[in-house]
Amino acid sequence: MSAPSRNRGRASLRAPEAATVADLIRYGAARFSAVRLAFGHGTSNAADEAACLAAHALKVPLDRLAALAFTRPSPERANAVRQLFERRIAERKPAAYLLREAWLSGCRFYVDERAIVPRSHIAELLRDDLAPWIGERRTLRSALDLCTGSGCLAVLLARRFPRAKIDATDVSPEALEVARINVARYRLGRRIRVVRSDLFSALGGRCYDLVVSNPPYVTAPAMRRLPPEYRHEPRLALAAGEDGLALVRRILRRARAHLNPGGVLVVEVGSGRRRVERAFPHAGFIWPELETGYPVFIATREQL
């Protein structure tokens, strides 16, 4: 949510004394902008980041923050907000790591530095059950989440497709520890199998109706330019070679062998659409338009 505000001119960089919630958020946003923090781990700007941190420190749901904008928290709570702001600045960690939580498609996930912060564009496609590429949602019986990280997409898949059994794989044992926490929190242990695997390597001959993947896709030049916030995330979850397609190529080589007839592959590549189309000029992938552009491609088994 955006921070509540009044037209009071430029926000002060001095910590407000008898502060309202709105005052605190404006102060935090001004501090974050002044030191040029980087965002993109659940929020996209300084005001929303300040609001998220303030809600946590005040122990109120984020969606109630606007209603409390012009109330004055106790000195202890106001101080807790300011301390969390200063920690965000000093450590340059994503807010999700400071709070040990991230939200995706209305679901709360545990996260720490062992796994990348949940923020997949594939979640937007799941709001509509991947229609029209997937038939009736109750007919989907099996799905695979490659490079599952925190397990967020596996959990969303299980919630959207109530009859599906899900495999969630990652090469990182540390990330899989985080994934197991989230699977357990949503009581999906009977439907989600967490497997350590380098892509498809540990899956034998298993086939699926749907394979989704948010693999590493950051290019080598972009890795060298990453802001400090992104450097707190596991490098293994970001770096994908010189052109960012090292994992995508491997996925495309093996995906057909792990899809049932009529099965669908969904892969996130961020800003890499042109690189994918140059590397695979005759593939004919589908690029659904999302709120953020075209960061995901879809291919049927028959296209691969």
Long-range contacts (C-beta under 8 A, 24 or more apart in sequence): 1-48, 1-51, 1-62, 1-63, 1-65, 1-66, 2-47, 2-48, 2-51, 3-29, 3-47, 3-48, 3-50, 3-51, 4-65, 4-66, 4-69, 4-70, 5-47, 15-82, 18-72, 19-72, 19-73, 19-78, 20-69, 20-70, 20-71, 20-72, 21-54, 21-58, 21-65, 21-68, 21-69, 21-70, 21-71, 21-72, 21-73, 22-69, 22-70, 24-50, 24-54, 24-73, 24-78, 24-81, 24-82, 25-50, 25-51, 25-54, 25-65, 26-50, 27-82, 27-85, 28-53, 28-54, 28-81, 28-82, 28-85, 31-85, 31-89, 32-85, 32-88, 32-89, 35-89, 37-88, 37-89, 37-92, 37-229, 38-92, 38-227, 38-228, 38-229, 38-230, 39-229, 40-119, 40-229, 40-230, 41-94, 41-95, 41-96, 41-102, 41-117, 41-119, 41-229, 42-94, 42-95, 42-96, 42-102, 42-103, 42-117, 42-119, 43-95, 49-88, 49-95, 50-85, 52-95, 52-99, 53-81, 53-84, 53-85, 53-88, 53-95, 53-98, 53-99, 54-81, 54-84, 56-84, 56-99, 57-81, 57-83, 57-84, 92-227, 92-228, 92-229, 92-232, 93-229, 93-232, 94-229, 94-232, 94-233, 97-232, 102-150, 102-152, 104-152, 104-156, 105-156, 107-152, 107-155, 107-156, 107-159, 107-186, 109-150, 109-151, 109-152, 109-155, 109-182, 110-150, 110-178, 110-181, 110-182, 110-185, 111-150, 111-178, 112-178, 113-232, 113-233, 113-234, 114-172, 114-174, 114-175, 114-177, 114-178, 114-234, 115-149, 115-150, 115-172, 115-174, 115-175, 115-178, 115-179, 115-234, 115-237, 116-149, 116-150, 116-175, 116-233, 116-234, 116-237, 116-238, 117-150, 117-233, 118-149, 118-150, 118-152, 120-152, 120-153, 120-214, 120-268, 121-214, 121-268, 121-270, 121-290, 121-292, 121-295, 121-296, 122-153, 122-212, 122-214, 122-266, 122-268, 122-296, 123-152, 123-153, 123-156, 124-290, 124-291, 124-292, 125-266, 125-288, 125-290, 125-296, 126-153, 126-156, 126-157, 126-160, 129-160, 129-161, 130-210, 130-264, 130-266, 133-264, 133-266, 133-286, 133-298, 133-300, 134-209, 134-210, 134-264, 137-161, 137-162, 138-162, 138-163, 139-163, 140-164, 140-209, 140-210, 141-165, 141-209, 142-166, 142-167, 142-207, 142-208, 142-209, 142-210, 142-260, 143-167, 143-208, 143-209, 143-210, 143-211, 143-212, 144-168, 144-169, 144-203, 144-206, 144-208, 144-210, 144-211, 144-212, 144-258, 145-169, 145-212, 145-213, 146-199, 146-200, 146-211, 146-212, 146-213, 146-215, 146-251, 147-171, 147-199, 147-213, 147-214, 147-215, 147-216, 147-237, 147-247, 148-175, 148-176, 148-179, 148-194, 149-175, 149-178, 149-179, 149-214, 149-237, 150-175, 150-178, 150-179, 150-182, 151-178, 151-179, 151-180, 151-181, 151-182, 151-183, 151-192, 151-194, 152-182, 153-212, 153-214, 154-179, 154-183, 154-192, 154-194, 155-182, 155-183, 155-186, 155-188, 155-192, 157-210, 157-212, 158-186, 158-188, 158-191, 158-192, 159-186, 161-210, 164-191, 164-209, 164-210, 165-191, 165-192, 165-193, 166-191, 166-192, 166-193, 167-192, 167-193, 167-195, 167-203, 167-206, 167-208, 168-192, 168-193, 168-194, 168-195, 169-194, 169-195, 169-196, 169-197, 169-199, 169-202, 169-203, 170-196, 170-197, 171-196, 171-197, 171-198, 171-199, 171-236, 172-234, 172-236, 172-237, 174-234, 175-234, 175-237, 199-247, 199-250, 199-251, 199-254, 200-254, 200-255, 200-257, 200-258, 203-258, 205-257, 206-258, 207-257, 207-258, 207-259, 207-260, 207-263, 208-258, 208-259, 208-260, 208-263, 209-259, 209-260, 209-262, 209-263, 209-264, 210-263, 210-264, 210-266, 211-255, 211-258, 211-259, 211-263, 211-264, 211-265, 211-266, 212-265, 212-266, 212-267, 213-247, 213-251, 213-265, 213-266, 213-267, 213-268, 214-267, 214-268, 215-240, 215-247, 215-248, 215-251, 215-267, 215-268, 216-240, 216-244, 216-246, 216-247, 217-244, 217-245, 217-247, 217-248, 217-268, 217-269, 217-270, 217-272, 218-244, 218-270, 219-243, 219-244, 219-272, 243-275, 243-279, 244-269, 244-270, 244-272, 244-275, 245-269, 245-272, 245-275, 245-276, 245-279, 248-272, 248-276, 248-279, 249-279, 252-280, 252-299, 252-304, 255-299, 255-301, 255-304, 256-301, 256-304, 259-301, 259-304, 260-301, 261-301, 262-300, 262-301, 262-302, 263-300, 263-301, 264-298, 264-299, 264-300, 264-301, 265-298, 265-299, 265-300, 265-301, 265-304, 266-296, 266-297, 266-298, 267-296, 267-297, 267-299, 268-295, 268-296, 269-295, 269-296, 269-297, 270-295, 271-295, 273-297
